[in-house]
């Protein structure tokens, strides 16, 4: 069986396939892929068994990540919570896995990583489980009253009511003013977690490439931003991608207000599902928070072939680095993020 490479930024057949296939997400789209290319220099490609003269009926999209720091690899997809292979034919999937194995054997890439939503790569080549996460999704088709009653009474409902009593204001859009408000909160939150922030240019490129599919949402108290989030929309789904808050105001309920406002807006637009995003399995606080929205929790598994030989940082080293970043000045943390993120995808 022959294998072909398709440029998803130029070949209209890729978008046609996404429009037809229920497995397609915002992470498959040319807008998301172009933002990755502009921000980090990643080259997107789709592997398919369909000839150039045929309608595209299958494909797995990858980005080639070239890094002197972390090695060359193929990832489906960097900085994406999940990216389901659009493949029905196991024989075709086997051919793609065989071709990818050849890229590793020829030393063109260090390893291949796949981040499917549902597909198991267990029986495919020498793919093994690399990472596991929790994924939460919420069906927003029930009535507003039903959705509200399904919220945890103390942790969610009362926080939303508190936000209303505090007269928190809510605004959404894609203006640079809103982006700057969000980014200040984002830098603050990443410092709290001991991590450098993603580059500001990444968010600018997302806005430029995704257009109406991206929204920045801000909750403020007396003109001061207290919580913010970035959501992405495709077909009938809205995806919570980034969140940030000023911890001094967390008791005001800014983040629950943003989630609830997102649900109400999405319902009014005819959307059907809220993807609450991935969570580390040992992040009990975040997992519990998402549970309390009445959402469905599932397992998200990433696969690698072969497993990289280099050992990851020890937990002790990670703790030291996080502590350093938690005290680093904002300017230094931002510069580190600008230099580092293209190597992390």
Secondary structure, 3 states (H helix, E strand, C coil): CCCEEECCCCCHHHHHHHHHCCCCCHHHCHHHHHHHHHHHCCEEEEEECCCCCCCCCCEEEEEEECCCCCCCEEEECCCCCCCCCECCCHHHHHHHHHHHHHHHHCCCCCEEEECCCCCCCCCCCCCEEEEEEEEEEEECCCCHHHHHHCCCHHHHHHHHHHHHHCCCEEEEECCHHHHHHHHHHHHHHHHHCCCCCCCHHHHHHHHHHHHHHEEEEEEEECCEEEEEEEEEEECCEEEEEEEEECHHHHHHCHHHHHHHHHHHHHHHCCCCEEEEEEEECCCHHHHHHHHCCCCEEEEEEEEEECCCCCCCCCHHHHHHHHHHHHHCCHHHHHHHHHHHHHHCC
